[in-house]
Amino acid sequence: MKPYLTLLLLALVLCCSSAQAIDPLPFKDRAEELRFQLLTKQLRCPLCQNESLADSQAGVAKDLRQKVFAMMQAGQSDEQIKTFLTDRYSNFVLYDPPLKGGTLLLWFGPLAALITGGFALLLIVRRRARQAVVVSTTTASEEDW
Amino acid sequence: MGRLLPLFGFLALFALLGFGIWWNQYHETNEIPSPLIGKHAPEFTLPLLDNAQKSISEQSLRGEPYLLNVFASWCVACEEEHPVLTQYAPQLGVKLIGYNYKDQPDDAKRWLARFGNPYALTIADLPGSVAIDFGVYAAPESFLVDASGVIRYKRIGPFTAQIIEQELKPMIAKLSSSATP
């Protein structure tokens, strides 16, 4: 029974992975395909902005996938491809926007909020602890009485 | 003071929420700011829609400003925009050039025959490859290009009479004032 189950699972996995490829592109090997998939997952479709280039069915996403593929064939690096796209579609196409003046808040805003919140919590806890000590000493002295 | 602190916190959050609502009313969050504004329009050579033998290049368009309007017969919002463009085209003072995007030429010709043709000329980009250089991701989109070939303004989505009056016309006026120093 067990080998059958493994086979079934394997078949499932295989069929799912092939379903991921939206348009078949003539990759020369598995490494190139993986590089393409990794790269297009990091790029955002400009039309349907909650989807990556890898997932989107939009016409422009298909064109951009083909462009990325063509640039890979031409020997361009991932950085060159990203620059090509941001030159035309701005940083919106990157899921990881570069660190610069305009994106400082985006990168460090959450950290700043966390630190501020942490400090506030620390202050409150300390104050409560001090009050608790005062209360406990007064109750203790009352009991002594 | 200490007892008012939660109130201030609440008010700060409330203000942030209010700002978010206000911001979204006046800003289209799906719009991608074009990095091409202030830069030279990309080089291209594309065939004319009604005469595929003849092609138009970016260089041949230089010398006078033009409004490049990306449209397609499959684009519903273009149908909405078309009468507005047709109405305003003669009074804009710049050449209106159609950019047929990822469209079958026959469909586009039929579409123009049906809704009217306000374009001085129409170029066709069936594969949509030049459109990538322009940063086009949907239709309609429009680019205002000045006489030296620099993109000065981009509109994503359909033009309405209000947007033409409030955004496009002032931009065109700025073109002519900077052209005659």
Boltz contact constraints between the chains, C-beta under 6 A:
constraints:
  - contact:
      token1: [A, 46]
      token2: [B, 32]
      max_distance: 6.0
  - contact:
      token1: [A, 46]
      token2: [B, 137]
      max_distance: 6.0
  - contact:
      token1: [A, 47]
      token2: [B, 137]
      max_distance: 6.0
  - contact:
      token1: [A, 47]
      token2: [B, 138]
      max_distance: 6.0
  - contact:
      token1: [A, 60]
      token2: [B, 137]
      max_distance: 6.0
  - contact:
      token1: [A, 63]
      token2: [B, 128]
      max_distance: 6.0
  - contact:
      token1: [A, 67]
      token2: [B, 132]
      max_distance: 6.0
  - contact:
      token1: [A, 88]
      token2: [B, 135]
      max_distance: 6.0
  - contact:
      token1: [A, 89]
      token2: [B, 32]
      max_distance: 6.0
  - contact:
      token1: [A, 89]
      token2: [B, 135]
      max_distance: 6.0
  - contact:
      token1: [A, 90]
      token2: [B, 32]
      max_distance: 6.0
  - contact:
      token1: [A, 90]
      token2: [B, 33]
      max_distance: 6.0
  - contact:
      token1: [A, 90]
      token2: [B, 35]
      max_distance: 6.0
  - contact:
      token1: [A, 92]
      token2: [B, 32]
      max_distance: 6.0
